[in-house]
């Protein structure tokens, strides 16, 4: 449906209907629009226009005698062409900044606080997901003895992010041997993405595989060290916000919500798809994940060096898009700033 084919009156009435429905959660009739928005036209004219919008698939009647509610297509037209982002107050901006722009915290703490801020300000479900580590370029690798038969492998990527893995070894490995292997691995692997290392490490170390058990262990443990394990990298806050929404008064909807929150892979997969999209609004059935078909998502990517992650809010399709677009966009910008500083401190 071409947006340009809508008349100015149809655009205005659609926008007013959605604004009213977002605020009340009640089907909207022509009299309510006429009374609320003072458009200077009769309720009969508005009723006729609503019928036209229904024929176009932009609104629908949940019951014959009820007013109308937006369809997913109606919301799409609204957010693409009619939405006017709401300006955040100075207090809201300061709340976001003061919560996430703090010193001395790691990426997971920053993202955990970010989703809490998003949930609290939006009164929806705040979510954040860490960058896909496999896309990071290895800056250095460190081997640190932590016990007689345990070694910590610290992987640092060029963005400044780091993670560690504990390996169990059968015998004590001397400090000189550790340093020798550490130098060798950095010479062979630095400058490659972690994904490339995982896929090619066997070939890259084939000529030195006979130089000790630790080299062989680094090859055998490639999935443990280099693979992107996403469980635990997603942060969620504000489930109680959704439960209070009228849309979740149905026990079936609550059950679906609990299922999604209990199995973070659904949200992780979805947010991974949104990583390269910038600001993205996904409405209802536009999502391929049936568990969240009746919800909308406002997400934005953020970057740490050459790798990206996603933050956003999830709620019923009847969400205040104009406010949430501004909240998510500003928060993503704030995260970019704090993680850019985080990156420089790691140099």
C-alpha positions in Angstrom: 0.0 0.0 0.0 1.5 3.3 -1.1 1.5 5.9 1.7 1.2 8.6 -0.8 -2.2 7.4 -1.8 -3.6 8.3 1.6 -5.3 11.6 1.9 -4.2 14.1 4.5 -7.4 13.4 6.4 -6.7 9.7 6.4 -3.2 10.2 7.6 -4.3 12.5 10.4 -7.1 10.2 11.6 -4.8 7.2 11.5 -2.2 9.1 13.6 -4.8 10.3 16.1 -6.4 6.8 16.4 -3.0 5.2 17.1 -2.0 7.9 19.6 -5.3 7.5 21.4 -5.1 3.7 21.4 -1.5 3.7 22.7 -2.7 5.9 25.7 -5.8 4.0 26.5 -5.6 0.4 25.2 -9.3 0.7 24.3 -10.7 0.4 20.8 -11.2 3.9 19.4 -14.4 5.2 18.0 -15.1 8.2 15.8 -16.7 10.2 18.6 -13.6 9.7 20.8 -11.4 11.0 18.0 -13.7 14.0 17.4 -13.8 14.9 21.1 -10.1 14.4 21.8 -8.4 16.0 18.8 -10.8 18.8 17.8 -10.2 18.2 14.1 -13.1 20.4 13.0 -14.9 17.6 11.2 -17.9 15.6 12.3 -17.8 12.2 13.9 -19.7 10.9 10.9 -16.9 12.0 8.6 -14.4 10.4 10.9 -16.5 7.2 10.9 -16.4 7.1 7.1 -12.7 7.7 7.0 -12.2 4.9 9.6 -14.1 2.5 7.3 -11.8 3.5 4.4 -8.7 2.8 6.6 -10.2 -0.6 7.5 -10.6 -1.5 3.9 -6.9 -0.6 3.4 -6.0 -3.0 6.2 -4.7 -0.2 8.5 -7.2 -0.6 11.3 -9.7 -3.3 12.3 -12.6 -3.8 14.7 -12.0 -6.4 17.4 -15.8 -6.7 17.7 -18.7 -5.6 15.6 -19.9 -3.0 18.1 -16.5 -1.9 19.2 -14.3 0.9 18.0 -11.2 0.2 15.9 -7.6 -0.7 16.7 -4.5 -0.4 14.6 -3.2 -3.4 12.6 0.5 -4.3 12.3 0.3 -2.6 8.9 -1.3 0.5 10.4 1.5 0.7 13.0 4.1 0.2 10.2 2.7 3.2 8.2 2.6 5.2 11.5 6.2 4.6 12.4 7.6 4.9 8.9 5.8 8.1 7.9 3.8 9.7 10.7 6.0 9.2 13.8 7.4 12.3 15.4 10.1 11.3 17.9 9.5 12.8 21.3 12.3 14.8 22.8 13.8 13.5 26.0 13.9 15.7 29.0 17.3 16.8 30.4 16.4 14.7 33.5 15.9 11.6 31.4 19.2 12.2 29.4 21.1 12.7 32.7 19.5 9.5 34.2 20.7 7.5 31.2 24.2 9.0 31.2 24.7 8.8 34.9 23.7 5.2 35.0 25.9 3.9 32.2 28.7 6.4 31.9 30.6 5.3 35.0 34.2 4.5 35.5 35.8 1.1 36.3 33.2 -1.3 35.0 33.3 -4.1 32.4 31.2 -4.5 29.4 28.8 -6.9 31.1 28.2 -4.5 34.0 27.6 -1.6 31.5 25.1 -3.6 29.5 23.4 -5.0 32.6 22.8 -1.4 33.8 21.8 -0.3 30.3 18.9 -2.8 30.1 17.8 -1.7 33.6 17.7 1.9 32.5 15.8 1.0 29.3 13.3 -1.0 31.2 12.7 1.6 33.9 12.4 4.6 31.6 10.3 2.9 28.9 8.2 0.9 31.3 8.7 -2.0 28.9 11.2 -4.9 28.8 14.7 -3.6 28.4 17.2 -5.9 26.7 20.9 -5.7 25.8 23.3 -8.2 24.2 27.0 -8.2 24.2 29.0 -7.8 21.0 29.7 -10.9 19.0 33.1 -11.7 20.3 34.0 -14.0 17.3 34.2 -11.0 15.1 36.8 -9.3 17.2 40.4 -9.1 16.0 42.9 -10.7 18.4 45.2 -8.1 19.9 47.0 -10.4 22.3 46.7 -13.7 24.2 48.0 -14.2 27.7 48.7 -17.5 29.5 48.5 -17.1 33.3 49.2 -20.0 35.7 46.4 -20.0 38.4 47.2 -23.4 40.0 49.6 -26.3 39.6 47.5 -27.8 36.8 45.3 -24.9 35.7 46.1 -22.2 33.2 44.0 -19.1 32.5 43.9 -18.1 28.8 43.1 -14.4 28.4 41.9 -13.3 25.0 42.1 -9.6 24.3 40.6 -8.2 21.1 41.4 -4.9 19.4 38.3 -3.1 20.7 39.7 -3.6 24.3 37.2 -6.3 25.3 38.6 -9.4 26.9 37.5 -12.8 28.1 39.2 -15.6 29.9 39.0 -19.4 29.9 40.4 -21.9 32.4 42.2 -24.9 31.0 43.0 -28.0 33.0 46.5 -29.4 32.2 47.8 -32.8 33.2 51.2 -31.6 34.5 52.8 -28.5 35.8 54.1 -26.3 33.0 57.1 -24.1 33.8 56.9 -20.3 33.4 59.5 -20.3 30.6 57.5 -22.8 28.7 54.3 -20.8 29.1 56.0 -17.6 27.9 57.4 -19.5 24.8 54.0 -20.8 23.8 52.4 -17.4 24.5 54.9 -15.6 22.2 54.4 -18.3 19.5 50.6 -18.0 19.6 50.7 -14.2 19.4 53.1 -14.3 16.5 50.9 -16.8 14.6 47.4 -15.5 15.6 47.4 -11.8 16.4 45.6 -9.8 13.8 43.1 -12.5 12.9 39.5 -12.6 14.0 38.6 -15.1 16.7 36.4 -16.9 14.2 39.2 -17.2 11.7 41.5 -18.6 14.5 38.9 -21.2 15.5 38.5 -22.4 11.9 42.2 -22.4 11.0 44.2 -22.9 14.1 45.0 -26.5 13.4 46.7 -25.6 10.1 48.4 -22.5 11.5 50.0 -24.6 14.3 50.5 -27.8 12.3 54.3 -27.4 12.1 54.7 -26.8 15.8 52.2 -29.3 17.2 55.0 -31.6 18.3 56.5 -28.9 20.6 54.5 -29.8 23.7 51.2 -30.7 25.2 50.1 -27.1 25.7 50.2 -26.4 21.9 48.1 -29.5 21.3 45.7 -28.4 24.0 45.3 -25.0 22.4 44.3 -26.7 19.2 42.0 -29.3 20.9 40.3 -26.6 22.9 39.6 -24.3 20.0 35.9 -24.3 20.5 36.2 -23.6 24.2 38.6 -20.7 23.7 37.6 -19.1 20.4 33.9 -19.9 19.9 31.3 -17.3 20.6 29.3 -18.7 23.6 26.3 -16.3 23.9 24.5 -17.8 26.9 24.8 -15.2 29.7 25.6 -12.4 27.3 22.0 -11.2 27.1 20.6 -8.9 29.8 16.9 -8.5 30.5 15.1 -6.2 32.9 11.5 -5.2 33.4 9.4 -8.3 32.9 7.0 -6.9 35.6 6.4 -3.9 33.4 5.0 -6.2 30.7 2.9 -8.2 33.1 1.1 -5.0 34.1 0.1 -4.2 30.5 -3.5 -5.1 29.5 -2.3 -7.2 26.6 -0.7 -9.6 29.0 -3.8 -10.2 31.1 -4.4 -13.4 29.1 -2.7 -16.4 30.8 -1.6 -17.7 27.3 0.3 -14.4 26.7 1.9 -14.6 30.1 2.9 -18.2 29.3 4.5 -17.2 26.0 6.4 -14.3 27.7 7.7 -16.6 30.4 8.9 -19.1 27.7 10.8 -16.4 25.9 12.4 -15.1 29.1 13.3 -18.6 30.2 15.0 -19.4 26.9 17.1 -16.4 26.0 18.1 -18.0 22.7 14.9 -16.6 21.1 15.8 -13.0 22.0 19.5 -13.6 21.3 18.8 -14.8 17.8 16.6 -11.9 17.1 18.9 -9.2 18.5 21.8 -10.8 16.6 19.9 -10.2 13.4 19.4 -6.5 14.3 23.1 -5.8 15.0 23.9 -4.2 11.7 20.6 -2.4 11.2 21.1 0.8 13.3 17.8 1.8 14.7 15.2 -0.8 13.9 11.5 -1.1 14.7 9.9 -4.6 14.3 6.2 -4.8 14.6 4.1 -7.9 15.5 4.1 -10.5 12.7 7.2 -8.9 11.1 9.2 -11.0 13.5 9.8 -14.6 12.5 9.8 -15.7 16.1 6.3 -16.8 16.9 6.9 -16.3 20.7 6.9 -12.6 20.2 4.5 -12.2 17.3 2.2 -10.0 19.3 5.0 -7.7 20.5 7.0 -4.9 19.0 10.7 -4.3 19.4 12.6 -1.0 19.1 16.3 -1.9 18.9 19.6 -0.1 18.0 23.1 -1.4 17.4 26.1 0.0 19.2 29.8 -0.6 18.4 32.9 -1.4 20.3 35.7 -1.0 17.8 35.0 -3.3 14.9 32.3 -5.4 16.6 28.7 -4.6 17.4 26.0 -5.5 19.8 22.3 -4.6 20.3 20.1 -2.9 22.9 16.4 -2.3 22.8 13.0 -2.5 24.4 10.2 -5.1 23.9 6.6 -4.5 24.6 3.1 -4.9 23.1 2.5 -3.5 19.7 0.6 -0.8 21.5 3.8 0.9 22.7 4.7 4.6 22.7 7.0 4.5 19.7 7.6 8.2 19.6 9.2 8.1 23.1 10.9 4.7 22.8 12.7 5.7 19.5 14.3 8.6 21.3 15.1 6.6 24.4 16.8 3.7 22.5 18.6 6.0 20.1 20.0 8.2 22.8 21.0 5.2 24.9 22.9 3.6 22.0 24.8 6.8 21.5 25.7 7.0 25.2 26.9 3.4 25.1 29.1 4.1 22.0 30.7 7.0 24.0 31.4 5.0 27.1 32.7 2.0 25.3 34.9 4.2 23.1 36.5 5.5 26.3 36.7 1.9 27.6 38.5 0.9 24.4 41.1 3.8 24.7 41.8 2.8 28.3 42.7 -0.7 27.2 45.2 0.5 24.7 
